[in-house]
């Protein structure tokens, strides 16, 4: 049963009954689904606001809705916004991410690394910046694997303390 037959002018009922047909119509007119959604919403809102006048009128509500939707499309095409805005396929400038935090963090870590002993710094840098495993580091610096593990453990511990002293918290 339609809104006209029941006399119930609930916005949800209007939407359920007329929105799909209005949306298809406006999409055909504009070629823009997003604009069609806006036009349909405004059309149904206007119908709901003028429900007393429309209820008293004889005839079907749908032609009135289609006329209002068409007028809204025409108004949009005539608007200054439409004349001055251009849709671009691609943004003229690509946004650049702010790397200042990463640079600052790298400076803090480099400063903290400089406070480590040469052996600890070497083990940490080879493992974390060089991506080497404990056996690879052991072969490269010619020390036992246990020594590399120990240097990594104490080096990371000293690094953590140095960073905490600089105000970097976990």
HELIX and SHEET records of a PDB file:
HELIX    1   1 UNK A    3  UNK A    6  1                                   4    
HELIX    2   2 UNK A   11  UNK A   30  1                                  20    
HELIX    3   3 UNK A   33  UNK A   49  1                                  17    
HELIX    4   4 UNK A   51  UNK A   56  1                                   6    
HELIX    5   5 UNK A   61  UNK A   78  1                                  18    
HELIX    6   6 UNK A   80  UNK A   84  1                                   5    
HELIX    7   7 UNK A  100  UNK A  114  1                                  15    
HELIX    8   8 UNK A  118  UNK A  124  1                                   7    
HELIX    9   9 UNK A  125  UNK A  129  3                                   5    
HELIX   10  10 UNK A  134  UNK A  141  1                                   8    
HELIX   11  11 UNK A  145  UNK A  165  1                                  21    
END                                                                             
